[in-house]
Amino acid sequence: MSPKIKLFILILVALPLLSACSITTSSTGTANSTDSSVFFSLDRGDTWRAMATMPSVSGQPGSISDLNVNVMTMDPEDSLAVYLASFEAGLYYTYAIGNGWNFVSSLPKATVNDIKIDPQNKCTIYAALGNRLYKSLDCARVWTQVYYDNNTGVNVSSIVVDHYNPRNLYIGTSRGEIIKSIDGGISWRTIQNMEEGVAKLAMSPKDSRALFVATVKNHIFSFNSNTVTNASDSANLEQNFLVENWTDLNAVLQGFDLGGNFRDLVVANDGIMFLATDKILMQSPDNGITWEQVKLLQPEKDSVINSFAVNPKNSLEIYYVTNTTFFRSSDGGATWTTKKLPTARAGRALLIDFNNPSAMYLGTMKIK
């Protein structure tokens, strides 16, 4: 039986067990009045099902409907395993969305800035909370603090795990450092200081030596980092932390009005890179050397992108959400379909299943 068929069986068997409602949206109709922190779709966003149930020992299910979602991450080895990083309410996970969500009680109930899973070991997980980075080696049961910034006002904002050599970790901070570990978080060294806070670190899925940085002010940089590292080889210690080909990619972006708020930097599996801000969507076929603006339906002054996602198997298939609307394009932005969100809450996060790109998750937050 293929993994794709197994996915559908697992989800479809579990879904009826929940008391969640199915919601159909249209470009002209009004969505049913349902508030939930998470929705799930099996048809590329045509229909959505609220999925916020938490199992309990009492048999009466709980709910995470009131959570404000910050980030959603998928296990690179298992697309059924999804992690939800919330604002002010800690970390949650599911190993099959139909079975509901579980709260990670061994971490502080606080804002989780980022969450990443070791691409070669699904039980090794990293979570950034405030000025700290935590690591779990047992599938989120026990956590160890592996990085702490002495300035409590500084946030660890982004995490990257090397998919070729997972001993290599990179974190970005709100103060502007890029910091690297070559031993799985035991020790660290700052490899680059920047004048602006790091909003996102991204690694090329085709070559883990190629990394990209987006700042909170929408400035984009690229660099190369050694991936064949060995912490015990002191003779080559400096080589392990060497930054090469640091490139400022902003000169070619100066002709575009990027807006004031960074949203996402995504490198698709085919190498196409996307930069999303609150006002504009850009794409680059050559690691940021040249850029082209993706046409949106609304003029830039009326566009408010909250989250962006791309089909891992087809970079022509792109999505974004605003406070009220879900947008989908199958031709790289040449044309779009729009659907009203299935909730009165704002769209905050989009996550696409890499095994079955028709399946996707929508995370929401309350509109202030």
N, C-alpha and C positions, 0 to 999 in steps of 0.2 A: 504494500500500500504506500502511495507516495506521501511525502510530508504535507503537501497541500491538502490532500484528501483527509489526512489525519487532523489537520488544523480545523477544517470545517466540521468534522465529526465531534471533536472535543468541544468546540464552541456551541454548535447547534444543540448538542445533548444537554449542555449546562445551562444555556440561556433560559429555557422554559422553567427552570427551577427557581428563578428569581421573580420577585414581584415587580420588576421594572416594566415600564410601558414602552411600547414602540411608537416612534414619532415619525411621521412623514412630512417633509417640508417641500415647498415649491417656490419658484421665483416670484409668484404673485400671491400665494395664499399666506395665511397666518399660522404660525406654528402653535401646537398645543401648549398650554401654559404649564411648563414643567421646569423646575429648577433643579439642577444637578451639577456636581463638580466635574463629572466625567460622562461622556457619551461614546458609544461604540457603533460603528457602521461596517456592514459587510458588502456594501455596494458603492464604494467611493463617495460616500456622503449623500446619496439620494435619500436614505432613511437612517434614522438614528435611534438608538435605544439608550435610555439612561442607565448607567452601570455604576452605582455608588454603594452597593450593598457590602456590608461587612458580616462575615459569619460570627456566631457567638455560641458559647457553650450552653446557653439557656434555650437555644432553638429559635429565639426571636431575633431576627437579623438586625444589626445596627446599620449605620449609614455614614458616609462621608460627603453627603450632598452639600453641606455648608462650607466645605474646604475651598480655599482659593488656591488654584493650581499655579505653580511656578514653572516647573520643568517636568517633562515626561521622557523617560529613557527606556530603550529596549535592550535586552540581553543580546549581544552579538551572536551568541550560539543558539539561542532559543527565543523565537519571536513571541511565544506565549508569555514569557516572563517580562513584565513591565513594571517599572519603578516610577512612583509619583512623588516628586519633591514639592512640598507645599510652602505657602507663606505662613509662618508662625505656628504651624501645626505638625511639623516633623515629616518623616518619611513613611511611605506606604508602598506595598508591592502586591502583585498578583501573579500567580503562575498559570492561571487560566481565567480570563475575565468573567466567565460565567460562574466561577466559584467565589467571586467577590474579592475584596481588598483586605490586606492585613497590615496592621500598624507595627512599625519597628519601635518597640518600647525601649530598646537598649540605646537609642539615640535621644538627645534632648528634643523636646517638643518645641522646636524653633523653626525659623526659616531655613530651608535647605536651598543653597544657591546652585548646586550642580550635583549630579550623580553619574558615575561611570562604572562599567563592569569590565573586568579583565577579559579581553577577547579570546583568551585561551583557557580560562578557568572561571566558570560562571559563579563559583562561590566566593571569588575575590572581588570585593566591591569597595568603591571609594565614594565618600560623601563629603561635600563642602558645606560647613555651617559656620557662618560668621567668619572669624579669623582663624578657623581650624579646619584641618583635613582629617577625616576618620577613615580607617580601613577595617574591613571585615574579611576574615579568611574562612568563615563557616556559613555563608549564605545569609548574612545580616543578623545572626544571633548575637554575636559578641563583636564589639568594636574597640579598636585601639586608636588613640590620637597619634597621628604620625607627623603632623605639622601644626605649629602654633606660631602666630605672629604676635610679637610683644605689644603691638598697637591694636587695642581692641576695637578701634574704629575702622580697621582695614578688613576687607572681606576677601576670602578666597573665592574668586568669581567664576573660574572655569577650570576644568580638569580634562587632560588628554592622557590616554593610556596607549602606548606604542603597540600596534597590532602585530608587528613583526617580532619585537622583543619586549614583552610586558613588564620587564624590570624597569624600563624607562617610563617615568611619569613626568608630566609637565603640569604646572598650575600657573594661572594668571591671577594677579591681585588687583584690587581696586586702587592701589597706590601706583601701579604701573610696572611691577616686576613680572618677568617670566622666570620661573624657578623650576629646576630640573632635579630629579632623583634618578640614579642609575641602579638602585638596589631596592626597588619596590617601596620607597618611602622611608627607609631607615635614615638616610642622610640626604641633604639638599645643597644645591648651589644656585645662586642667581646667575642666569646666563644673559639676561638683557634687562636694562633699566629704561623705562619709557617715561615720557612727560605726562601721559594720560593713563587713566585706569584701563585695565584690560577687561573688555566685555566678553570676548569669546576667543578661545584657541581652537583651531581646527587642524586636522591632519589629513593628508591626501590618502584616500583608501587604496591608491595604486602604489604609493611609495611613502613609507613612514618617515623617511628622511626629510620630506617636504612638509613644512608647517606654515600656518597662516595665523595672523593676529588681527583682530578687530578691536578698536578702542571704543570707549563710551562716546567719543566724538566722531564716530564713523570713519576713522582713519584706518587704512588697511596696510599691512606689511606681510612680507614672506621671508622665510629663512630656511636654511638646511641645518640639520642636527645629526650628529653621529648616532646611528641606531645599533651598531654592533658594539655594545659596551660591556665592560667587565670591571666591576667595582674592586675586585681583588688584584687587578693588574695596575699597580701604582705607577709603573713606568709610563703608562698611557693615560693617566688620570686626566691630564689637561685635554687630551684629544676627545675624551668622553663628553666634555662639556663645551666643546668648541662650537661656536655659531658661525656659519659660513653663508655667504651670499645674502646678507641682510638687505632687503630691497623695500624701498618706500614705493607703494603702488598708488599713491594718491594723486600724482601729477595728472594721470589720464582720467581721474574722476572729478577734477576741478570744474569741468564744464557742466556738471550735473548738480542739481539742487537735491542733496541727499537728505535734507531735513535735519532735525536735531536729535532724533532718538534712534539708536541702533536697535535692530530686532534680531537678526540672525546672519550667520555666515555658514554656508553649507557647501561642502564639496561632494558632488554626486559620484557614484561609482565609476562613471565614464569620464571623470575628470572635470566636468563642467562645474564651475564655481558660481554660487549665487550670493549676492549681498542684498539683504532686505533691511530697509529702515522703515520708519513709520510712514514715509511719504513716497517711497520709490523702490523698485525692484530692478536689480542689475544682474547681468550674467557675464561670465568670462570663460572662453574656451581654452585659455592658455595661461592658467595660474595667475591671473590678474594683470597680465601685460596689456591686454586690450579689454574693453568693456562695452557692452551694448545694453541699452535700457529695454526692459521688458514692458510692453505696453499694457497698462491697466485700463479698466473701463472708465474709472473716474479720473478727472484731472488731478494733478498732484496736490493742489490746495485742498481737495476734498477727500483725498485718500488717507486712511488711517489703518495701516497694517499692524496687526497685533502679533501674528505668528505666521510663519511660512514653512512649507514642507515640499519635498520633491520625491517622486516615486523612485526608490532605489534601483529599479530595473529599467527605468525609462525617464530620462531627465526632461523630456518634452511634457511630461505630466506633472503639473505644478499646482499648488494649492496655497491659499492664504485665508485668514479670518480677520474680521474686524469686530467691533463691539456687537454688531447685529447680523453680520452676513458671512456666509461661506462661499468662497470663490474657487472655481476649478477650471483648469485649462488642460486640454489634451494635445495641444499643438504649440507649446512653448510660449503661450501668451498671445498668439495671433487672434484667438477667440476665447471667450470665457462664458461659463454658465454660473449663475448666482442662485443661492438658496438662503432663505431666512434661517438663522440659527434656531435650533430646537429649544431655546431657553431665553429667558429675559436677562440672563447673565452674559458677560462679555466673553468672546472667544479668547483664549490665552495661549493654548498649546495644541499643536497638531503632531501626531505620530503615526507613521505608516508602517505596516507589517512588511518586512523585507521578503518574507516567504510568499505572502499573498497580498500584493499591493492594493487589492480591492478592500482590504480590511484596514480600518484606521480608527484612531482614538482622538477625541476632542476634549481638551481640558478647559475649564472655564473659571472665571472669577467674578465676584460681585462688582457691579458698576458703582463707583463712588459718587 
